[in-house]
């Protein structure tokens, strides 16, 4: 990460560490001082632009939200039309 930050600074780019996350398991040891300032996220909780990256809680919630519709909604064309715009 330090190398990426160094190369970016040569192009007038600044890494905003306050908005960065590293996706690792809780037992992973981080030895890069720059990574110490990143938030740690468990793989099962990681998303990119709202989409789950790995199997786990977030993916389960993502699918549950999308398949939890009632039988009446399957045949309700107005309900479907409102969601496909």
C-alpha positions in Angstrom: 0.0 0.0 0.0 2.8 2.4 0.8 4.1 1.9 -2.8 0.6 2.7 -4.3 0.4 5.8 -2.1 3.9 6.9 -3.2 3.2 6.4 -6.9 -0.1 8.1 -6.6 1.4 11.2 -4.9 3.7 11.6 -8.0 0.5 12.0 -10.0 -1.0 14.4 -7.5 -3.3 11.7 -6.2 -3.9 11.3 -2.4 -5.1 8.1 -0.8 -7.8 9.0 1.7 -7.1 6.3 4.3 -10.2 7.4 6.4 -12.4 6.0 3.6 -10.3 2.8 3.0 -11.1 -0.7 4.2 -9.1 -3.9 4.2 -11.1 -7.1 3.9 -9.5 -9.7 6.2 -10.4 -12.2 8.8 -10.0 -11.2 12.5 -6.8 -13.2 13.0 -5.0 -11.6 10.1 -1.9 -9.6 11.2 -1.4 -6.3 9.4 2.2 -5.2 9.3 1.9 -2.2 7.0 1.6 1.0 9.0 -0.6 2.6 6.3 -3.1 -0.3 6.6 -3.4 0.2 10.4 -5.5 3.3 9.6 -7.9 1.4 7.3 -11.1 0.0 8.7 -11.1 -3.8 8.9 -14.1 -5.6 7.4 -14.8 -9.3 7.7 -15.0 -11.0 4.3 -18.7 -12.0 4.9 -19.6 -8.3 5.5 -17.7 -6.9 2.5 -19.5 -5.1 -0.3 -18.5 -3.1 -3.4 -21.0 -0.5 -4.6 -23.7 -2.3 -2.6 -23.1 -5.8 -3.9 -21.8 -8.6 -1.7 -18.2 -9.7 -2.5 -18.2 -13.0 -0.6 -20.5 -15.6 1.0 -21.7 -14.6 4.4 -24.2 -12.4 6.3 -24.3 -9.6 3.6 -25.0 -12.1 0.8 -27.7 -13.8 2.8 -29.3 -10.5 3.6 -29.0 -9.4 -0.1 -30.8 -12.5 -1.3 -33.4 -12.5 1.4 -34.4 -8.9 0.6 -34.9 -9.9 -3.1 -36.7 -13.2 -2.8 -39.0 -12.3 0.1 -42.1 -11.5 -1.8 -45.6 -12.8 -1.3 -47.4 -15.1 -3.8 -49.8 -12.2 -4.5 -46.9 -10.1 -5.7 -45.9 -12.7 -8.2 -49.1 -12.0 -10.2 -49.4 -8.3 -9.4 -48.3 -6.5 -12.6 -48.3 -3.1 -10.9 -46.0 -4.4 -8.2 -43.5 -5.7 -10.8 -43.8 -2.6 -13.0 -42.8 -0.4 -10.1 -39.7 -2.4 -9.5 -38.5 -2.7 -13.1 -38.3 1.0 -14.0 
